[in-house]
Amino acid sequence: MNDTIAVAVAAGLGAMLGWGFADFFAKKTIDVIGDIQSLVLGHSIGAGLVFALLFTGGIYGDSNRTLPSETSEWLGLAFFGVLEALVYLLVYIGFGKGKLAVLNPVFSSYSGFVALISIIFLGEVVGSVLAIGLGVVFLGMMLISLEGKGMRLKSIRLSKLAGLNEILVATVLAAVWTILWSEFVDGKDGRLYGGLMYIAMTLALYIYAIVRKVKVHNVTPKIWLLAACIGVAEVVAYVAISIGFSETSRVSIVAVLSGAFSLPVIILSYIFLKEKVDRTHRIGSFVILVGVVIVSLAKY
């Protein structure tokens, strides 16, 4: 397998697993302390981890890592942090208002738009085998994102669907963020920039919580532990996707594979929470795995 594709596949799968684990642990905290509290608390712990790793070595391997020296770089990191925080907030608000069965596939489609933009407008070269593999993964994503049974989509008037406006805006912003971030970190230290952006995003979320007067620290030790798991998983995801974008030109692979984060959520929920997996989810999971294999076997 081509080295570039190998790095892109590893980065995409790393981000997929990171976000998947984060969502799984978030499911166990949201019902107790709420969406925003879970979001802010988990990211706060993740940001603390990033700060420690940046300046003490750890997985970064170099405690003397050079920080960005130009003001434009810091402004860029702040921009991406705030933009990603806005995406999170819009998604949580949208899901809180409307039907997850319809809204989740809409948001999941952002990775497909990223792949198309990269191929059509950014000149990414994709061979036939790779294109088929990405298409198969994306199809599996759409299937696995569907929640609930008996949903008749034709009976839903999308123009009046609660939460759709927030999700549509979040989908567009997520696609914009992903494309611009891939360009911003291209050729840079993906681990460093991913970590700094994560800290900026956390600060934005924390400011939002302060403005909304949301209390996030008065929780039990069990919730702190779950929040720590959320934070660690989030850091893994953002560092992985940033490495993929900074060290390869395969934006489509990283975007599509990372967007399949619903797969580990379903598997973990089935194993540890004993949740039932319906036929659509089983088919979608199998389709995603087939697509990953096809992508991994692509030569160019």
Secondary structure, DSSP 8 states (H G I E B T S, - for coil): --HHHHHHHHHHHHHHHHHHHHHHHHHHHHHHH-HHHHHHHHHHHHHHHHHHHHHH-GGG--TT-----SHHHHHHHHHHHHHHHHHHHHHHHHHHHS-HHHHHHHHHTHHHHHHHHHHHTS-----HHHHHHHHHHHHHHHHHH--SSS--GGG--GGG-TTHHHHHHHHHHHHHHHHHHHHHSTTS-HHHHHHHHHHHHHHHHHHHHHHTT---S---HHHHHHHHHHHHHHHHHHHHHHHHHHH-S-HHHHHHHHTTTHHHHHHHHHHHS-----HHHHHHHHHHHHHHHHHHH---
